[in-house]
Amino acid sequence: MAALVAVHNDAPIFKPAYEYQESTLQLPFGDFSIFSELKANSVSPLEAMVTLVLCYRSNWSSGLTWRTSSRELADLIHTSHRYVRDALKKVLRQWLQRKTAPKGNTAGTYQIKHHWCDPSLVPMDKDNRPLSFAVPRGEGGIFERLFAGDIDWKAALVWLMLKLHSDWTTGITDKISMATLAKWTGFGKQTICDAIKMLRDAGMLERLSEIWECSQFQLYPKPYQNRAARRRAERQTEKWQKSEMRVDGEWRYSFNALYRLNVVTAEVETRRVKNQGQWKPIKDRDRHRIPKAIRTDFDQSLEVTRAILGGSHHAHSGSDSARSGSHHAHASFGRGAEAMPPLRL
């Protein structure tokens, strides 16, 4: 969809490519996050982008990525494979841990650490969860536009930095100078200007401030238009969440009894027929096929369990850390098949 439309006096007016977001994904922020390290020039812009793309291709609660090769990352980011491979090697020293090595034609998986610090220093929000913010996902989302080649990775990183410094209910950014954006992202001022123009041409931001003022933008897609209606819809699901989700040792069962989650290993299994048939593990690349409501329940179950195991840092440390405290999980949840305590979404 064209973002710039000519009017009778040949002066282009802005038109967003996508007005409102369809869905969201979480990205970490705050002290010790990839954004704070980028601002401090402790990581390069490409290293930050590689880490953020892997966050997109991962489970937020467990931190486990889908199988992703360096060549696939280069294709997604639309840049040199050599540069991406070198950036990935540097990121592996701090932000990633290889969980499964490549085998044959199969790429490996990684464990992401959202905040690089001692677990006791992880910044928390008011709900005592590690700091994160939502960015659009799905049609019109920032990563989808990057993967489609509508914008380059530099423009995507500038948009994400603007999103971090915006009102998360309206999508309007703080007033920021080009020099400040250049300092935060590690780009030159001309690169920032080119990225802003690319984002405007792609229908992803509109300038609200005058040209002599610090820049302020309206970001697109905007946050959900009807947030209250979404909350009501979530409350309507609480009844079946309370009555149908079962606990059996380390396993948590979905309301339709077709999926189950192991809260110690973060493995998910499925079967074709309710209450009968053999359970089969779901591969990482197929997890997106699990219904969203069930994925939400399972993510919440992991957070609740790992908080009981000793703190929310387990949500970032992965299955190995969870296994080390698995006897605690048995003590808390090993009560046989019974209704799970209410989940607050």
N, C-alpha and C positions, 0 to 999 in steps of 0.2 A: 504494500500500500504506500503510495507516495506521501511523503511528509511535507513537501513544499508545494503550494498551489499558487499559480500566478493569477493576479487580479488585473483589472482593466488598466491600471497604471504601471503594470509590469513589476510591481513591488511584491515579492513573495510573502505569503503569510504562512504561519506554522499550522500544521495539522498532525496530531499524534498518530503514529502507526497503530498503536494499541492503547485504548483509553484506560482500562483497568486490568489489574493482574488477575490471573486465573487461580494460581496457587502460589505457594512460597516454599523456600528452603531456608534453613538457618545457617548463618556464618558466624564465627566467633569474633568478638572484639574486646577492647579493654586491654589492660596491662598484660604483657607476655603473649598477646595474640599476634597473628601474622600481620595485621594492620599496624599495630604499635611497633613491630619490628621493621616494617617498611618505612614508617615515618621516621624511625631512628636511623635509617640507612643501614640496618644490620642485614637486610636481605635485598637482593636486586628486584626490580619490578617483575622480571620474567619468573624468578623463583617464587615470588608472591602469587603470580597468576597460575603457575603450575600447581601450587598448594591449594588455591581456591577452586580450581577445576576438579582436583581430586576430592575436595570437600563436597562438590556437587555430585560426584560419582561415588558417594559413600553413604552409609547409614549414620545419621547424626549421633544416636545414642551409643552405638558400639564403636564408632570411628573406623570401622572396616570398609575399605573401598571395594568397588567392583574390580574385576580383572581388567587391568589397564596397562598397556605397553607404552614405552616412550614414543614409539612411532605413532601410535594412536593419539597420544596427547598432542604431538606435533600437528597431526591432521586436524584435530579439533581446534587448536589455537591458530592454525594457519601460519606457522612459522617453521624455521629450519629444524630438522630433526636433531642435528648436532647441538644446536643451542638448547633445545629442550632436554636432551640427554644430559648435557653438562649441568643444567639447572636442577634436574632431578637428582643427580649425584650429590649436589650441595644440600638440597632439601632433605635427603635421606640422613644426613648427619645430625639433623635437629628435629624436624617436624614429622618425619615418617619413619616407620619401622617395617621392613619387608616381612610379611606374614607367610606368604607362599611364593616360592621361586618359580620363574617361568619354566615350563616343561613342554618340549616339543613346540607346537604352534600355539600353546596356551600362555597367555600373559600372566604375570604374578599379581598378588594383592598386597595392599599396604595397610598399616595401622596408623591413623592420623592422631597426633596429639594437638588438640585445639589450642591449648595454652601451655607454652613451654616454661614450666616453673614447677616448684614443689607443690604438691596438691593442696597444702594449707594456704598457699598464696593465690590460688585461682580466684579471680574476681567473680563475685556472685551478684545476682539480681535480687529483688525483694522477695522472690519465692525460693531463695537459697539454691538457685541453679546457676551453672556457669554462664557468664554473659554471652548473649548471642543476639543477632538481629535478623529480621526476615528480608529477603530479596525475592523479586518475582521469579516464578518458575512456570514452565509450560509455554503456551503460545505467546510470543511477545516478550518472554523473559530475557534477562540480560545474557545468560549463558546460551540460550537457544539462538539468540540473534548472533552471538559470537560464532557458534558452531556452524551456522548457516552462511557465514561470510558476509553478513550485512554490515558488521563493524569489525575492526581489528582488535587484537588483545589489549593494545594500549588504551584505546577508547573505552573498552570494557572495564579496565582497571580504574580509569578516571571516573566512570559512572558509579562504580562500587564505592569509591572514596567519597563521592558526592552523596550517595545514598546513606553512608555511615553518618554524614554530617547533615542530616535533613530531619524534618518533622515526619515521623513514621506513620502519622495518621493522614497527612495531606500530600506528602511527597515533595514539599517545598524545602529547598536547601537553605542552610545558613548562608550569610553573605561571606564569600571567600574570594580572595584575590588570586589571579593567575600565578603570581609568585609563590603564594602559599601552597596551591595545588602542586606546583612544580616541586617544591621542597618535600611535600608529603609523599609524592609518588616516585621521586627520583628521575623524573623526565625534565627536559628542557622546556622553557616557556613556549617556544614555537610548537613543540610536540603537544603541549596542553591545548593551545589554540586550535591546532589541526584536529585533535580529538573532540573538542567541543563542537566544531563545525561538522565533523562526521556524525556525532550523536544527534545534532539538530537535523541534519539531512535524513537521518534514519528514523526521525520522529520519536526520539527517546528523551529529549529535554527541550524546554523552551525558556529563553531568557526572560526574566521578569524585571530585572533592574535596568536602569539607564546605563548607557555605555561609559559614562564617567564615574560610575559607582562600582564598588566591589560587586562581583558577580553573584546573582541569586537566580536559581533555576527552578522550574517545575519539572520534576522527573516523571517519565512515563515508562511503563504502565504505572498508574496511580495505585495506592493501596485500595483494598476492597471498598466498594461504594456503599454497601449495606452491611456494616460490621455488626450492628445489633441483631439483624436477622440471622447472621451466621452463629452468633452466640446462642440464640434461641434454638437453632437447629441442633447445636451441640448438646444443649440441656435436654432436648427431646430424646437423645440417645442414651441418657444416663440409666434409664429404667432397664434396658436389656443389658447394659454393661454391668450393672449390679447383680442381676439375677442369672445371667448366662455364663459369664466368664468363670472357668473352673481352675483350681489349683491341684496339681498332683505331683508332689515332690518338687523337682526342678522345672516341671512343665507348666505352662500357662496355655489354656485352650481358648480359641476364639468363640464368639457367641454362636456361630453356625457349626462348630465342632469339626470344621474342615482344615483348620490350621492349628499348630501348636508351636510354642516358643520355649526353648531351653534358656532360662535366665542366667545360667552359669556360663554357657558357651556361646550364647546369642544365635544358636542355630534354629532355623525354622523348618518344620516339616509339614507336609500336606497329605491328604488322601482324597479320593474321588467321591466316596459315599459317606454320609454322616453316620457316625457311631459304628462303622465297620470298614474293613479293608486295611491294607498295610500302609504304615506311615513311610513316606519317602522324603528325603531332604530336598530343599529348594536351593538351586544354585544362586550365587550372588547376582548373576546377570538377569535372573528371572524374578527377583524380589519385587520389582516394580509392578508385577502382575497381581500381587496380593492386594485385596481391597483396601482403600485408604483408611477406612474406619478401623480395620483390623490392624493395619500397620501402626496407627496412632495408639491403639491399646497396647500393642507389643512394645513400642518405644517407651510408653509410660511405665510398663511393667519393669523394663530394664532399669529405668531411673529409680523407681521405688526400691527394687532389690539391691542395687548397688549403693544406694544411700544407706540402707540397713547394714550392708557389708562394711561400712566404715567411712562413707563420704562420697560426694558426687564425683570425685576424681575418677572413680571406677568407670564412669561412663566414658572417660577419655582414654583410660589405660587399657581397655580391651579385654578379650576373653581370658588371657593369661592371668591378669590380675584377679579376674573374677574367680578363676579356678582356685587360686591360692586361698581364697576365703570361702570355698564352697560349703564347708561344714556349717558356716553361719547361715547360709541360705537354707540348708536343711532344717536348722533349728527354728527358722522363722516361718518357712512355708511348707515343711514336711508334715502337713496335717491331713493328707489324703485328699480326695476329690471333694472340694467344698467351694462355696461361693467366695470369690476373691473380694477383699475390702474395696469399697468404692474408689474408682479412679477419678481424679479431678483433672480435667483436660484444660 
